Amino acid sequence: MTTLKRKKNIAILVGAGEGKRMGGKDKPFLVLDNKPLLVHSILPFEESKLCDEIILVVRKNRVSDCKKIVQESKFKKVKKIISGGLTRQDSVYRGLNEIKKAGVVLVHDIARPLISKNVIENCIKSTEKSGATVPVIPVKDTVKQGKRIIKRTVNRSELRLAQTPQVFKYEILREAYKSAKKNKFEGTDDASLVEELGHKIKMIAGQAENIKITVPDDLIIAESLIKNRDSNAIEVKAYAKINLDFKILGKFSDGYHRIKSVFQAVDLYDSLTISKSKKFRLTGSLVCATNLNLVTQAKNKLEKYTKRKLPCNIHLIKAIPVSSGLGGGSSDASAVIIGLNKLYDLGLSLKELAEVALEVGCDLPFFISNSGKALVTGKGEGIQFLDTKIPKVYILARPHKRVSTSQMYNDYDRTKKSFFKLVEEMCPVITETCHYFSKTANKCGLSGSGPTLFAEFDSYPQAIKAMDNFNIEKFDGDLFICQSVAKTYDLRR
């Protein structure tokens, strides 16, 4: 039996511009982290198993310099080094003319030296299905239209910043460039030429670090990003959550319950330090066997999804009480998925991370979303962001009695009693506690499956007053005071 070989995927790396905003300096040959910028740009394409060949397009007077760098760096995939044209579009066209046949063609600016291998491969995989792909990132700043006077504020929710590599099936890109040359159409990027023919282009997640070196200050930023990228450790604050509202609407055939709940993150958090290592080790605040810990399960699921080993040391410091209905274990597991994605530069999208998370537990997609408040539906995969502009203060009353979430659902299925009623039977003190806080709080209720009770207030002084007047000696448990937050985790190198 013979197997059909796929067509080669070829990358055209373009850097033949004049570099006017860099003071006329030739950007591919600028020094970045003690190496020519060109080397940083080539490396991820060289390392990608999905990229087969590389064509470099540089200034005519630097072709020989470029060949020397390629030889010294021992790049094997660079097959051609040619001189560029008067414009970027001319340079790409010259590179395209060097290709007789290919599967997909990747066009990348050499001036973007921090592109990751994962974004490259995600673009290739997407293009194999869609025909054309551009990596993009959301516009974060408010956008104004006008020159000296603001005409209007542009809705940024649908605006995206395009990056490279822009990836196309060979036939589509070839047709687009021929048509542009014939009609004397000058596009702003490769995608604009393809758009001109009416082809649809898929947008996928790019990376914030994939900056373009345009002015001298960009080199300083790139140096800093490289230093952070090469760091072998990452720290994550994993916040707790409370359920402001919780309903069980039914049960799926696989045994999971269909829920409708409002999740709110609060500033009570666990701390995780995740570092690269030769083998896996979990240390710190451990409440169960390592193989049963959700942190370990999250790492294992991510390894299975990405089909690669992610050896690491994870040190966990817990402040969120266990078995309390505050999602501590789920938040920690989500922090591991987010942290390893960043630490190992996996390049997984939010959707992909949520898919992995849901396999570990139903609360995890909320923590992955990094939205402080959301309406959560289905098994936990439905996330609808809610307004978090008005912060609230919460008193959390957590009895010392531990309550297993799985046991609570089993008891619910068996008795059809509400979670509040079931917790009352196990912890009678909940009834009196709820009655007390309900007198002054905006709302008071059980967080999820319990046993933690929450009481919501508009201000810290109101919460303190309510807590000071509470007879804590009669309450067999702990009281926490915390505030709502607009995110579920904080991550830093």
N, C-alpha and C positions, 0 to 999 in steps of 0.2 A: 504493500500500500504506500503510495507517495503522498506527501503533504505539500500543499501549495505554499510557497514562500510569499510573505507579504512584501509589498513594495517598500522601498527605503523611505524613511522619514528624514528630510534634509533641513537643516537650519541655516538660514542666511543671517549672519551677524553683521550689522551695518554701523560703520563709524568713520565716514569719509567727510564729515562736515568741517566747516572752518573754525568752529569753536569760538565765535565772536564774543559771547558772553563770558568765556573763560579767558579773555585777553588774547585770543588767537592761538591758544595752546591746543595741541592735538590730544583730545580726551582719551583715546585708547591707550596712550603712552604715559598718562599721568600716573604717579606712584600712589598706590592705595594699600595700606598695611604692608609696606615694603615690597610690593609687587606691582608690575604694570596693571593698570585697570583692566586691560584686555584679558589678562589671565583669569581674573575673577569672573569675567563675563563668559569665557569659554568653558570653565571648569564644570558647571552643572550640566551643560549639554554633553560634555565629554563623559560624565559619569552616568548619564541617563541611559538605561537599556533600551528605551524607546526611540532615541535619537541615533541615527546611523552615520550621518555625515554632516560636516560643517563647512560652509563657505564663508570666508571673511572678505568684507568689502571695506577697504581703507583708502586713504589718500595715496595718490600715485607715487609720491616721493617717500612713502613709508612702507611700501610693500616688502622691500628687503629687510627692514627692521622687524616687521611683523613675522616674516619667515624665521628669523633668528630666534625670536621669543617662543614661537611655536616649537621649534626644534629643542630649545633648552628646556622647555616645560614638558617635552615628550608627549604632546597631544597627538593621538593617533587618528582621531576622527576628522581633523582639519585636512580636507582634500584639495582645496583651492584657496588661493589668496589673490584677489584681483583689485584693481583700482576702481574707485567710484566715479560717479558723474557729478554734474553741477548741483543737483538737488538730491534729497534723500530718495525721492521717488525714482529718479534716474539710477541711483545706486542699487536700489532693490531690483529694478528691472534688469540691470546688468548681471546681478547675482542669479536672477530667475532664468536668464538666457544660458547659464552654465548647466542648467538641469534639463536632461532629456526626458526623464520620467521619474515619478516619485509617488509615494502614497500621500503624505501631507508635507507641507512646507511651513516652517516656522520662521517668522521674521522678527528679529530681536535687535534692539538698540544696544550697541556695545556700551553706551553710556549708562546702562542699567546693570551695574555689576553685582547687585545683591539678589538677583532672581534665584529662586530655589528650584531644585530638581523636581520637587513635588508639584509645583505650579506648572512647570513644563510638561510633566507627564499627565497631569489632569487636563491640560489644554489638548494634548494629543488624543487622549481617550475620548474627550468630548467631540473633537473634530471628526473622528472616525465615525461617529453617529450622526452629527449635525451638519458636517461639511465646512463649518466656519466657527471659530471661537476666539473671543477676546477676554483676557482677564481684566477685571475691574474692581475698584474699591468705592465704597459710598462717599459722597461729598459730606463732610462733617460741618464745615463752616456755613454760615448764612450767606446766600448768594444774592447780590444786588445787580440789577441791570441798569445801565446808563453810563454816561461819560462823567461830566462834572456834577450833574444832578441825578439823583436816584429816580428812575422811572417806575420801577416796581421791585418787589422782593420775589425772587423765583422760588417756587416750591422745590426743595432739594430732595424730597422723598423718592423721586424717580430719576435723580441725576447720579451719574456714575463717572468716575475718572478712569479712562482707558489706559492700560499698560501694555507692555510687550513681554513675552512673545505673542504676536497675533498669528494664529495658526489656521491654515486653510487646506482643503484638498487641492492638490496640485492643479487639476484642470480648472477649478474655480478661480484660483489666483491668477493663473496664466491668462484666462479669458478676461479677467478684470483689468489686468495691466495692458493687454493688447487694445482693449476698448478705450481705456484712458488715453493711451498714446494716439490712437486714431482720432479721438474726439477732443484732444488737447485739454483733457480734464485733469486739474491738479487737486488731489485730495489732501486732507490733513493727516491721514494715516492710511495704512493698507486696507483697513476695514472700510473706510469711506469709498474706496474704489470698488470694493465688492458690493457695498450697499447701493452704489450707483447702478449696478446691474439688476438690482431687485432681490438679491439673495438675502435670506435671513441669517443673522449672526447670533450665536449663542453667547451669553455672558456668563462667566463663572467667577468665583471669588479669586481675586488676586491677592497681593500681600502688601501691607503698608510699608514694609522695609524695601520694597522694589522701587526705590526712588531713582530719578534720572539726574545724573550729574550735569548740571547746567551752568551754575555759577560757583565761584571758589568756595563759598560756605557749604555747598553740598558735599564737598570732599570731607569736611570736618564732621558733618552729620554721618556720612558713610563710615568713617573711621570708628565713630562711636557705636554705630549699629553692628559693625563687625565684631567689636569687642564684646558687646552684649550677646550677640549671636553665638559666639564661641564659648560663652560661659557654660559651665557644666552643672549649674545648680539653679533652681527656681523656687521661689516662695509663693505660697497661695494662702490667702485668708478665705476660709470656706464658711459662709454665713448660714445661720439657722433660718428656718421659716416657720410661720404659723399658718393655720388654716382659718381664715376669717369666716368661711362658710364651707360646709361640706355635706354633700348628698350622695348616696348610693342609688344609682338609677337602674341597675340591673346587673346581669352577669354574662360574660362572654362564654362561648363554648369551650374555650381553653382554660376556664376556671378563674380568669381575672375579672375583677369587678369594674363596671362602667361607672365612672364618677363625674361629678361636677363640683368644683371647689374653687375658692379664691385663695391663692397662695400669696403671702406677704413675707418678704425677707426682712430680717431684723439684725441689728448689729451685735448679736451674740455669735461668736465665731470660733472655729477650730483653726489651727495653724498647721500647715504641711510644708516641709522642705523636701524637694525632690531633686536628686542629683544622679548624674550618670555614674554607672559602675560596671563591673564585669559580671556581677550576678545580682539577683533580687534579694533585698533585705528590707523588712518592715520593723521599725523600732518606735518607741515612745509609748503613748497611751493606748494600750491594747486591751480590749474587753472580751476577745474571743480568739480562738485559734487562728493563726495567720491565714491558712487556706480558706477559712470561712469568712474572713473579714471582707467587707464590700470593697475596700481599697484594693485588695489583692484580686478580687473578681473583676474589678474595673480594668486593671492592668492586663489581665489575661484576655478579656474580651477585646481590648484594643489591639493586642498582639495578634489575635485570631483574625480580626477585621483587616489589619494592615499586612498580615502575613510576614511579620518580621519580629524579631526579638527586641525588647525594649528594657534591657537590664538597668536597674536603678535602685538607689537607696531612698526609702521614704520614711521620714521622721514625722510622726503625728503627735501633736499636742492638743488634747481635747479640753474644750471649755463648755461645749454643748452637751448637756446631760444625755445619757444613753436611754433608749427605750422610753422616750418622753413625748413622742409625737412632734418633735421639732426638726426632724429630717437630718440629724447630724451625720449619720452613716451615709446617707444619699449625697449630702453636700460634700463630704470627704471624697467619696468615689468619683463624683463629677469633677472635683478639683484635680484628681489624678489624671482623668481623661484630658482635661484642658491643659494641665501642666505638661504631660508627656507629648501632647500634640505640638506644644510650643518648644519644649526642650529638644525634641528630636526633629523639629522642623518637618512634621509629617504633612502639613498643608491641607488637613481635612477641613471641609466646610462645616458650617454650623449644623446643616442638615445631616451630614455624615456623623458628626459627633453625637447628635441626638439619637441616631439609629443605634450606635454602640451603647449609649447610655440606657436606652429603654430595655436592652437585653440584661442589664444589671438590676434595674429597679424602676418602678413606675414614677417615682418622684424625681428621678435624675434629669429628664428633659427640661424641667423647670429650672433647675440649677445650672444646666448647660446654657440656657437661653440668656443668662445674666440680666434678666429683667426682674426688678425688685417686686413687682406686683403683677399677677396674671390670673386670668380665668383658665383653669386647667380642666380639660375634658377627656373623654375616652378612657384609656388605661392610664393616661398621663401624658400622651403624645400631643394632645391638642393644647396649644399655648396661644392665648390671646392677651397681648400686653394691655395693662390697665394704667390709668393715670396715677402717678406717684408724686405729684407736685406738692401736696399738703402732707408733711410728715406727721406721724402719730407716735405717741409714747405708749408702751405696753408694759403692764405688770404680768409676769408669767409666774403662776403658782404651780409648782411641780411636786406632787407627792413622792415620797421615797419608794412607793410601790412601783416596781417595774411592770410594764405592760407590753407584751409582745404584739406587734402589728398583725402578724399572721394568726395569732390566737384570737385577737379581736374580730378579725374577719370571719374566722371559723365560728365563733360564738354568735356573730350577727347572722350568719347563714342558718345556724341551728335554731336561734330563738326569735329572729327578726326584731330584736330590741335595738334601740338606737345605741350608738357608741356612748353617749352621755349616760344612758341608763345602765349600761354594762359597767362603765367605770364607777358609777355611784355604788353599785353592788360590791365592787372590789375595794373602793376607797370612799366610804361614807362621808369623809370630811369634805369632799368635793361639793356636796349639796350646800352646806353652810357657807363655804368659801364663795361659791357662785352667787348665792343670795346676798352676801355682804358687798361684793364688788359691783353687782348689778345696780345698786342704789346710786352710785356716782359715776360709773363708767359709761361711755358712749354705747359700748356693746361688750358683752361678756359671753364666753363660750369655750367649748372644748376644742383644742387644736388637733384636728384629724382624728386619729384613733385614740388619742389621749396617752397618758392621763393628765397632761399639762393643760391648765386652764389659762386663758388670756383675758385681760381686761384692758380696753382701749381708752386712752385719754388724749385730749387735745394738747396738753402741755406737761412738761416735766414737774412743775410745782403741784399740779393737780394729782399726778400719779404719786408723788412723794407723800402728799397729805393723806391719800387713801391708804397707802401702805403703812404710814406711821400709826394710823388708827386701827389697823388690823391686829387682832390678837394672834400673833405669830406663834405663841407658845402652844396654842391648841392645834396648830397646823403641823402635821408630821411630814415635813418636806422643806423645800427651798423656794425662796422668792427671788426673782430676777426683775430688774427694770431695764428696758432697752427701747430703742427707737427704730422705726421703719427705715430701711435703706433702699436705694434705687438700683441695687445690683445684688447678685448672689455670690460674687467672688471678687477678690482683688488679686492680681498676679503681678509679680515683679521679679526681675533677675537678681 
